[in-house]
Amino acid sequence: MATHISLEQWRGLIAVVEAGGYAQAAEKLHKSQSTVTYAVQKIEAQLGVKVFEIQGRKAVLTATGQLLYRRARSLVGEAEEIERAAGALSAGWEAEIGLAAEILLPSYVSLEAMARFGEESPHTRIELIESVLGGTAEALFKGQADLAITPHVPQGFLGDVLMPLHIVPVASPDHPLHQLGRPLTYGDLRSHRHVVVRDTGAKRDKKAVSVEVEQRWSVSNLSTSIQAVCAGYGFSWYPDVIIRDELAQGLLKPLPLREGKERPECLYLIFADPDFAGPGVRRLAQIIREVVAEECGCRGGAAPT
């Protein structure tokens, strides 16, 4: 259905309400008072309604006018959002960016980076793919990710060092392993439950486990795994930057392994296509590096140029 009222006419109505009168609205819009008055009268005539009524010496909104004012503000605001989005896209910013982040990356890093990026480009959507093991490479191969963060650079891709990781074995302080009162061996671990996060890749490598044990729980997300270990249901390995709060609160305690007390790893930042990465992808990568430097006290490699 064709519309009869233009956005300029709706802007005139909004200005009259918010400025407190026709003269003030005209000054705000840099138009003549007669132009603004005509815009409101045209709305009333076209829609067959009364927008204002006189109470004493003041014109106030009728009930219908209040409804039209609220809807007009929403309509004009939406139109302005569309124009800003078009401007951002015409400047080369992508409409959507896929970010595949291995769960070894602390969630507070990815969330803070996305929030900062959103302040600069609110109309660019970000799809965060929280992946495990083969899931990250799969997102790159399938073209789902423009950026990836993973400890293993897939064949055919290049990665820059983003941050080192210190992966430590932990359990609840009340777990039986902590009650042995001596350095632990891998043999001690085998009789206790190991909690792991399931590979998100389509082709799961069932051999990709850190230690052979008699009991294992495989869960779908990291938070469930951490909750299970904090509750004393088993042990696991986590990057210390991810469980820093649980360690500080005494919910988790490093296991005193005789060998393998810490597994050094490294996270890499990978561009799916460095030669054709858009300005949004490059800016997001830069912000991720900045957040890592601030939150984790380390700096990665430079962005591709």
Secondary structure, 3 states (H helix, E strand, C coil): CCCCCCHHHHHHHHHHHHHCCHHHHHHHHCCCHHHHHHHHHHHHHHHCCCCEEEECCEEEECHHHHHHHHHHHHHHHHHHHHHHHHHHHHCCCCCEEEEEEECCCCHHHHHHHHHHHHHHCCCCEEEEEEECCHHHHHHHHCCCCCEEEECCCCCCCCEEEEEEEEEEEEECCCCHHHHCCCCECHHHHCCCEEEEECCCCCCCCCCCCCCCCCEEEEECCHHHHHHHHHCCCCEEEEECCCCHHHHHCCCCEECCECCCCCEEEEEEEEECCHHHCCHHHHHHHHHHHHHHHHHHCCCCCCCCC
